[in-house]
Amino acid sequence: MPVRDGEAAVEGDFELPGVAGTGARIALDFVDPGGAVTGKLLPTGRARDLIEGVEASSVDATNPVVFVRAKDVGLTGTESPTDIDADRALGGRLERIRTAAAGSWGSRGARPCPRSCWSRRPHPSRRSTARATTRPRRT
């Protein structure tokens, strides 16, 4: 974390896609992040599972996440955040997938409830917030 005059620096020119404004860049290094919450990189021990009728991949790399294909939940992958938030049926379905994924890991409580992520094949889109980054070399 950048420090100026003994305090955390908040001003800077770093931009984070999807976040308004700029600020100081905070670099994080995660040492051995696989299984940070569940104890295993692949919480079910498999790369793919059938969860709520959808092929999904559960991964715990610092934070547990369940990945599904956008088309498998009725999305194209180019929807806006507003469109996704407005789709209550989709929200309910993703919540059922998240809960079932956590249950397949042996979790029965609120934790760890994974984040959900959907993906699609590469496609040109003006809504994309992804960009390539490189990690600075340490000397």
Number of C-alpha atoms within 10 A of each C-alpha: 12 14 10 10 6 7 9 11 15 15 12 12 11 12 13 13 12 9 7 8 11 14 14 16 16 10 9 7 6 9 8 10 15 19 17 16 17 22 12 17 22 19 23 19 12 11 12 17 16 11 19 15 10 14 13 22 21 28 25 21 19 16 17 26 21 22 20 22 19 16 12 15 14 9 15 14 18 16 12 11 9 8 9 13 10 11 10 10 10 15 13 11 13 20 16 14 23 24 22 18 28 25 15 15 17 13 15 13 10 9 12 21 21 23 16 17 15 17 15 14 8 7 9 7 10 7 11 14 9 9 6 4 6 5 6 7 5 4 3
